Amino acid sequence: MLCIDNLRKGYTYQITNHREQITFEVIDFTENDYLVKNTTTLEVFNLKEIIQYGLGNDYKLIDLEGNEK
């Protein structure tokens, strides 16, 4: 499982948190957040919006590009 600090621009990830699963691509970095695009709805938002209520017991972040280390 990845740490949020290790995300890379242009890569696709899947996050599960509080029973919600979102697949997204990292578009850009801001000073303390990531600008991401939901690959299903094409909605653009900040990653902190997904984890604004904290990390749930089911939290999981997966690298869909296969580059997880």
C-alpha positions as CSV (number, residue, x, y, z in Angstrom):
1,M,0.0,0.0,0.0
2,L,1.2,3.5,-0.9
3,C,1.6,6.6,1.2
4,I,-0.2,9.7,-0.1
5,D,3.1,11.5,-0.2
6,N,4.5,9.2,-2.9
7,L,2.0,10.0,-5.7
8,R,3.4,10.9,-9.1
9,K,2.0,13.3,-11.7
10,G,0.4,11.5,-14.6
11,Y,0.0,8.2,-12.8
12,T,-3.4,6.5,-12.1
13,Y,-4.3,5.3,-8.6
14,Q,-7.3,3.8,-6.8
15,I,-8.2,4.9,-3.3
16,T,-10.7,3.2,-1.0
17,N,-11.8,5.2,2.1
18,H,-15.0,5.0,4.1
19,R,-16.5,2.4,1.7
20,E,-16.0,4.8,-1.2
21,Q,-13.7,3.7,-4.1
22,I,-12.3,6.3,-6.6
23,T,-9.9,5.8,-9.5
24,F,-8.0,9.0,-10.3
25,E,-5.1,10.4,-12.2
26,V,-2.7,13.0,-10.6
27,I,-2.8,16.1,-12.7
28,D,-0.7,18.5,-10.7
29,F,0.8,19.3,-7.3
30,T,-0.1,22.3,-5.2
31,E,1.8,23.5,-2.2
32,N,0.3,20.9,0.1
33,D,-2.2,18.9,-2.0
34,Y,-2.7,17.1,-5.2
35,L,-5.0,18.1,-8.1
36,V,-6.6,14.9,-9.4
37,K,-9.1,13.9,-12.0
38,N,-11.6,11.1,-11.4
39,T,-11.1,8.8,-14.4
40,T,-14.8,7.7,-14.3
41,T,-16.6,11.0,-14.1
42,L,-13.7,13.3,-15.3
43,E,-14.4,15.6,-12.4
44,V,-11.3,17.5,-11.2
45,F,-10.8,18.1,-7.5
46,N,-8.2,18.2,-4.7
47,L,-7.2,14.9,-3.1
48,K,-7.8,16.3,0.4
49,E,-11.5,16.4,-0.4
50,I,-11.5,12.6,-0.4
51,I,-9.7,12.3,2.9
52,Q,-11.2,15.3,4.6
53,Y,-13.0,13.2,7.2
54,G,-9.9,11.2,8.0
55,L,-8.7,7.7,7.0
56,G,-11.2,4.9,7.6
57,N,-10.5,1.4,8.7
58,D,-10.8,0.3,5.0
59,Y,-8.3,2.9,3.7
60,K,-6.3,1.6,0.8
61,L,-4.3,3.3,-1.9
62,I,-3.2,1.3,-4.9
63,D,-0.9,2.2,-7.9
64,L,-2.8,1.0,-11.0
65,E,0.3,1.7,-13.1
66,G,2.1,-1.2,-11.4
67,N,4.9,0.9,-10.1
68,E,4.2,0.4,-6.4
69,K,7.3,0.0,-4.3
